[in-house]
Amino acid sequence: MFKRLAFAAMCLAASMAGSAQAADMPSSPSYTAPVAMSSFDWTGFYLGVSAGYHWTTDDFMDPIPPFVGVTSPDGFLGGIYGGYNWQLPSGWVFGVDTSFEFAAGNGESGPGTGAVVGYAEMNWQATLLGRVGYAFDRLLIYGTGGLAIADFDFNYHIGVPLDPFSDTMVGYTVGLGAEYAFTNNLIARLEWRYSDYGSAVGSIVNCCAAPPNNQTHEVTSQTTRLGIAYKF
């Protein structure tokens, strides 16, 4: 009987010692999957060249007698652009962008009211924009908007030439775009924008000994462009 009790006591002591030793041992570390990091960082300065096409509409009016018409001085454009992007760890990208482009293309309207024929030509355009986008690694989808400036030549005639005038118009532009980084330094761009340049007013001498009066031109434009930039 005594031997049985001694054996049971020894087993109980061994069991308690094993439990205490197991409690003192450090637990195995839990495994956390690594966070996937983007292989491309959009933060930095860039400078590029662009080429595209603009579809421009000029709604013009002469209040005497009145004359009203529409011209479409569509054409190609090309120039330079540059800016700075700042990418957050979340993938959002904020930036500023500026551009200058020479424009080709002029247009004459068909006879409007009073058989008037209008003429308009865009010479150049420039922008100062803000950008907000989201990066899917090397692909950036963004929206943009800001200041738009463009220089135009205007004129129209009603059988006899009237006084031409030029105006540098200031308005706004908004758009959407996508960029793709083919390498760590070369980034391609595809962008569409809508621009509203407001109104230009020029004083002209009308026909038939009429006193001088103002012609008004309201100009809007849509542009699509491709670009390639170098990221520093």
C-alpha positions as a printed NumPy array, in Angstrom:
array([[  0.   ,   0.   ,   0.   ],
       [  2.795,   2.367,   0.934],
       [  4.595,   1.62 ,  -2.338],
       [  1.472,   2.464,  -4.347],
       [  1.043,   5.816,  -2.577],
       [  4.707,   6.685,  -3.074],
       [  4.492,   5.841,  -6.785],
       [  1.36 ,   7.997,  -7.219],
       [  3.014,  10.913,  -5.437],
       [  6.055,  10.667,  -7.691],
       [  3.854,  10.697, -10.832],
       [  1.936,  13.74 ,  -9.579],
       [  5.165,  15.623,  -8.828],
       [  6.589,  14.828, -12.267],
       [  3.385,  16.004, -13.942],
       [  3.411,  19.302, -12.035],
       [  7.086,  19.909, -12.849],
       [  6.446,  19.322, -16.573],
       [  3.512,  21.756, -16.589],
       [  5.574,  24.445, -14.876],
       [  8.441,  23.996, -17.332],
       [  6.07 ,  24.253, -20.312],
       [  4.565,  27.445, -18.905],
       [  8.032,  29.009, -18.609],
       [  8.943,  28.281, -22.243],
       [  8.452,  31.192, -24.691],
       [  5.506,  30.849, -27.047],
       [  6.247,  30.47 , -30.749],
       [  5.95 ,  33.807, -32.605],
       [  2.801,  34.366, -34.665],
       [  3.299,  34.713, -38.447],
       [  2.239,  37.928, -40.134],
       [  2.114,  38.029, -43.915],
       [  4.327,  40.773, -45.358],
       [  2.569,  43.835, -46.747],
       [  2.888,  44.033, -50.517],
       [  4.923,  47.102, -51.393],
       [  4.568,  49.017, -54.667],
       [  7.525,  48.55 , -56.972],
       [  7.199,  52.119, -58.286],
       [  7.151,  55.418, -56.388],
       [  5.373,  58.299, -58.154],
       [  6.905,  60.965, -55.909],
       [  9.197,  63.353, -57.759],
       [  9.6  ,  65.924, -60.51 ],
       [  8.936,  65.189, -64.191],
       [  9.293,  66.966, -67.556],
       [  7.823,  65.849, -70.867],
       [  6.573,  66.604, -74.374],
       [  3.025,  66.204, -75.671],
       [  1.018,  66.213, -78.896],
       [ -2.71 ,  66.104, -79.478],
       [ -5.788,  67.622, -81.077],
       [ -8.248,  70.305, -80.   ],
       [-11.912,  70.7  , -80.91 ],
       [-12.728,  74.371, -80.301],
       [-16.027,  76.233, -80.581],
       [-16.356,  80.009, -80.93 ],
       [-19.88 ,  81.393, -80.5  ],
       [-19.738,  84.976, -81.75 ],
       [-22.216,  87.838, -81.832],
       [-22.335,  91.386, -83.111],
       [-25.297,  93.204, -81.525],
       [-25.781,  95.404, -84.601],
       [-27.845,  94.438, -86.601],
       [-27.393,  91.596, -84.872],
       [-25.105,  88.98 , -86.416],
       [-24.708,  85.55 , -84.787],
       [-22.641,  82.532, -85.818],
       [-20.327,  79.697, -84.77 ],
       [-16.772,  78.897, -85.877],
       [-14.767,  75.743, -85.171],
       [-11.021,  76.444, -85.303],
       [-10.015,  72.817, -84.676],
       [ -6.449,  71.615, -85.116],
       [ -3.335,  69.941, -83.786],
       [ -1.339,  71.082, -80.773],
       [  2.003,  70.232, -79.261],
       [  4.288,  71.438, -76.499],
       [  5.873,  70.685, -73.151],
       [  4.601,  69.89 , -69.659],
       [  6.068,  69.308, -66.235],
       [  5.259,  69.102, -62.561],
       [  5.647,  67.295, -59.259],
       [  3.851,  64.277, -57.757],
       [  3.634,  63.252, -54.105],
       [  2.508,  59.689, -53.351],
       [  1.09 ,  58.672, -49.964],
       [  1.621,  55.173, -48.497],
       [ -2.089,  54.509, -49.131],
       [ -1.589,  54.839, -52.891],
       [ -3.166,  58.275, -53.366],
       [ -1.117,  60.673, -55.474],
       [ -1.335,  64.489, -55.321],
       [  0.453,  66.82 , -57.678],
       [  0.785,  70.059, -59.598],
       [  1.19 ,  70.245, -63.369],
       [  1.857,  73.032, -65.862],
       [  1.951,  73.024, -69.658],
       [  2.489,  75.208, -72.719],
       [  1.385,  74.18 , -76.211],
       [  1.396,  75.791, -79.637],
       [ -1.852,  75.269, -81.53 ],
       [ -2.628,  74.981, -85.224],
       [ -5.991,  75.313, -86.891],
       [ -8.427,  78.042, -87.795],
       [-12.022,  78.051, -88.855],
       [-14.629,  80.051, -90.71 ],
       [-18.308,  79.699, -90.087],
       [-20.935,  79.342, -92.721],
       [-23.201,  82.346, -93.069],
       [-24.945,  83.045, -89.803],
       [-27.751,  85.501, -89.293],
       [-27.326,  88.443, -91.615],
       [-25.039,  86.339, -93.894],
       [-22.108,  86.951, -91.529],
       [-18.993,  84.765, -91.849],
       [-16.861,  84.432, -88.72 ],
       [-13.178,  83.6  , -88.331],
       [-11.218,  82.355, -85.305],
       [ -7.745,  80.92 , -84.779],
       [ -6.049,  79.535, -81.663],
       [ -2.341,  80.414, -81.395],
       [ -1.283,  78.791, -78.116],
       [ -2.586,  77.599, -74.768],
       [ -1.137,  77.165, -71.279],
       [ -2.338,  75.612, -68.012],
       [ -1.59 ,  75.506, -64.288],
       [ -3.305,  72.478, -62.757],
       [ -3.788,  70.455, -59.623],
       [ -4.01 ,  66.663, -59.835],
       [ -5.452,  63.914, -57.615],
       [ -5.117,  60.256, -58.535],
       [ -4.69 ,  56.706, -57.324],
       [ -1.733,  54.514, -58.211],
       [ -2.091,  50.842, -59.094],
       [  1.643,  50.21 , -58.912],
       [  2.902,  51.569, -62.273],
       [ -0.546,  52.718, -63.479],
       [ -1.888,  56.088, -62.291],
       [ -5.519,  57.142, -62.856],
       [ -6.153,  60.815, -62.074],
       [ -8.434,  63.814, -62.324],
       [ -7.16 ,  67.305, -62.964],
       [ -8.384,  70.899, -63.01 ],
       [ -7.23 ,  74.472, -62.777],
       [ -6.33 ,  77.596, -64.73 ],
       [ -6.424,  77.671, -68.55 ],
       [ -5.059,  80.464, -70.775],
       [ -5.263,  80.657, -74.581],
       [ -4.488,  83.24 , -77.258],
       [ -6.9  ,  83.748, -80.176],
       [ -7.285,  85.844, -83.333],
       [-10.848,  86.828, -84.276],
       [-12.592,  88.447, -87.216],
       [-15.695,  88.234, -89.372],
       [-17.059,  89.878, -92.479],
       [-20.403,  90.608, -94.086],
       [-19.261,  91.177, -97.634],
       [-16.573,  93.637, -96.527],
       [-13.74 ,  92.854, -94.037],
       [-14.196,  94.086, -90.5  ],
       [-11.512,  94.919, -87.938],
       [ -9.676,  91.812, -86.636],
       [ -8.516,  91.637, -83.044],
       [ -6.602,  89.273, -80.763],
       [ -7.206,  88.369, -77.151],
       [ -5.473,  86.237, -74.511],
       [ -8.386,  84.579, -72.733],
       [ -8.321,  83.208, -69.181],
       [-10.673,  80.48 , -67.98 ],
       [-10.741,  77.056, -66.373],
       [-10.129,  73.473, -67.433],
       [-11.055,  70.051, -66.005],
       [-10.14 ,  66.595, -67.194],
       [ -9.239,  62.957, -66.693],
       [ -6.107,  61.041, -67.517],
       [ -3.983,  57.953, -67.114],
       [ -0.229,  57.489, -66.887],
       [  1.921,  54.378, -67.065],
       [  5.544,  54.056, -65.973],
       [  7.31 ,  51.837, -68.511],
       [ 10.562,  52.24 , -66.582],
       [ 11.503,  54.021, -63.363],
       [ 12.097,  57.175, -65.414],
       [  9.879,  57.073, -68.557],
       [  6.155,  57.749, -68.042],
       [  3.525,  57.829, -70.816],
       [  0.379,  59.949, -70.534],
       [ -3.09 ,  59.928, -72.125],
       [ -5.32 ,  62.866, -71.152],
       [ -8.654,  64.478, -72.052],
       [ -9.648,  67.974, -70.938],
       [-12.56 ,  70.388, -71.323],
       [-11.731,  74.114, -71.206],
       [-13.957,  77.18 , -70.957],
       [-12.119,  80.403, -71.789],
       [-15.005,  82.78 , -71.099],
       [-15.721,  85.737, -73.388],
       [-13.556,  88.01 , -75.516],
       [-14.893,  91.404, -76.572],
       [-13.402,  93.467, -79.376],
       [-14.394,  96.852, -80.767],
       [-14.934,  96.873, -84.527],
       [-16.03 ,  99.321, -87.201],
       [-19.135,  98.014, -88.87 ],
       [-20.143,  98.509, -92.459],
       [-22.532, 101.058, -93.885],
       [-21.107, 103.969, -91.841],
       [-22.426, 102.431, -88.625],
       [-20.718, 103.523, -85.392],
       [-18.144, 101.186, -83.765],
       [-19.591,  98.406, -81.661],
       [-18.401,  95.323, -79.805],
       [-18.248,  91.764, -81.111],
       [-18.36 ,  89.041, -78.455],
       [-16.72 ,  85.61 , -78.705],
       [-17.451,  82.823, -76.219],
       [-14.881,  80.032, -76.592],
       [-14.816,  76.456, -75.294],
       [-12.518,  73.599, -76.23 ],
       [-11.999,  69.874, -75.785],
       [ -8.51 ,  68.398, -76.132],
       [ -7.015,  64.932, -76.232],
       [ -3.256,  64.483, -75.975],
       [ -0.501,  61.917, -75.641],
       [  2.689,  62.636, -73.742],
       [  5.959,  61.103, -72.658],
       [  7.839,  62.414, -69.615],
       [ 11.111,  61.809, -67.811],
       [ 10.834,  61.4  , -64.027],
       [ 13.809,  62.717, -62.082]])
